Amino acid sequence: MVKGDEAKRVLDIGTGSGCMALALKAENPSWDVVGVDVSEAALNQAETNAIELGLDVTWVALDALDSAAVAALGRFDGIVSNPPYIPSSEVLEPHVQDHEPALALFVPDNEPLRFYNAMVPLVTSCLVSGGCMVAECHTEFTKEVADCWKLEGAQVQVLCDLQGAQRAVRLIRS
Ligand SMILES: C[S@@+](CC[C@H](N)C(=O)[O-])C[C@H]1O[C@@H](n2cnc3c(N)ncnc32)[C@H](O)[C@@H]1O
């Protein structure tokens, strides 16, 4: 997604505290930013943070696995997400496991791509031509996510984090 003055519409799926949605809005005041989450508690925190920061973001309670409900939000120039992606049998560091709700972290062991698969239909239903969809992923599943997003008319790329670990996948719709 390109930073700029041109008004854009951006969706943050699994917004949690709203950190990504709020950062995008702070950097791009003309953008219409929408953050969605299934957790009312998370959305309340996001709203509190938005008020403290004086930023106008739209918060919507919905289940991101319900692709039709997401599609009903309309079309977006960009979709960002840091969804739950940790297989439930994976043992985490106590400083993560003890402070994050399980809902924010885990997916069933047999369904590591649960949220990325649910995002596939959004490429045609929600993303404008030239639009960008980017999601953080488990380092062990970036290739699988990239493969499931390899749709006709889309460029897909694995991105690395600052430590050089494969950490995210980006799709650009042509
Ligand atoms: C890893 S946290 C990411 C939070 C924030 N975006 C961030 O990057 O820090 C995942 C978020 O997805 C939300 N979530 C879990 N299941 C969901 C679902 N079915 N639909 C929408 N949001 C969901 C959780 O409540 C949590 O806020």
The ligand as an SDF file (V2000), in Angstrom:
LIG
                    3D

 27 29  0  0  0  0  0  0  0  0999 V2000
   -2.9810  -11.8100   16.6360 C   0  0  0  0  0  0  0  0  0  0  0  0
   -4.3280  -10.7790   17.1650 S   0  0  0  0  0  0  0  0  0  0  0  0
   -3.9420   -9.3160   16.2210 C   0  0  0  0  0  0  0  0  0  0  0  0
   -4.3470   -8.0380   16.8790 C   0  0  0  0  0  0  0  0  0  0  0  0
   -3.8020   -6.7810   16.1820 C   0  0  0  0  0  0  0  0  0  0  0  0
   -4.2740   -6.6970   14.8240 N   0  0  0  0  0  0  0  0  0  0  0  0
   -2.2880   -6.8010   16.2090 C   0  0  0  0  0  0  0  0  0  0  0  0
   -1.6720   -6.9200   15.1480 O   0  0  0  0  0  0  0  0  0  0  0  0
   -1.7150   -6.6840   17.3070 O   0  0  0  0  0  0  0  0  0  0  0  0
   -5.7030  -11.4980   16.2740 C   0  0  0  0  0  0  0  0  0  0  0  0
   -7.0290  -10.7970   16.4390 C   0  0  0  0  0  0  0  0  0  0  0  0
   -8.0130  -11.5270   15.6800 O   0  0  0  0  0  0  0  0  0  0  0  0
   -9.2170  -11.5280   16.3990 C   0  0  0  0  0  0  0  0  0  0  0  0
  -10.0450  -12.6620   15.9420 N   0  0  0  0  0  0  0  0  0  0  0  0
   -9.9670  -13.9730   16.3230 C   0  0  0  0  0  0  0  0  0  0  0  0
  -10.8860  -14.6890   15.6770 N   0  0  0  0  0  0  0  0  0  0  0  0
  -11.5630  -13.8290   14.8700 C   0  0  0  0  0  0  0  0  0  0  0  0
  -12.6430  -13.9870   13.9660 C   0  0  0  0  0  0  0  0  0  0  0  0
  -13.2090  -15.1890   13.7380 N   0  0  0  0  0  0  0  0  0  0  0  0
  -13.0980  -12.8920   13.3140 N   0  0  0  0  0  0  0  0  0  0  0  0
  -12.5420  -11.6560   13.5440 C   0  0  0  0  0  0  0  0  0  0  0  0
  -11.5270  -11.4580   14.3920 N   0  0  0  0  0  0  0  0  0  0  0  0
  -11.0350  -12.5270   15.0420 C   0  0  0  0  0  0  0  0  0  0  0  0
   -8.8200  -11.6180   17.8530 C   0  0  0  0  0  0  0  0  0  0  0  0
   -9.8510  -11.1660   18.7030 O   0  0  0  0  0  0  0  0  0  0  0  0
   -7.5640  -10.7300   17.8610 C   0  0  0  0  0  0  0  0  0  0  0  0
   -7.9070   -9.4040   18.1760 O   0  0  0  0  0  0  0  0  0  0  0  0
  1  2  1  0
  2  3  1  0
  2 10  1  0
  3  4  1  0
  4  5  1  0
  5  6  1  0
  5  7  1  0
  7  8  2  0
  7  9  1  0
 10 11  1  0
 11 12  1  0
 11 26  1  0
 12 13  1  0
 13 14  1  0
 13 24  1  0
 14 15  1  0
 14 23  1  0
 15 16  2  0
 16 17  1  0
 17 18  1  0
 17 23  2  0
 18 19  1  0
 18 20  2  0
 20 21  1  0
 21 22  2  0
 22 23  1  0
 24 25  1  0
 24 26  1  0
 26 27  1  0
M  CHG  2   2   1   9  -1
M  END
$$$$
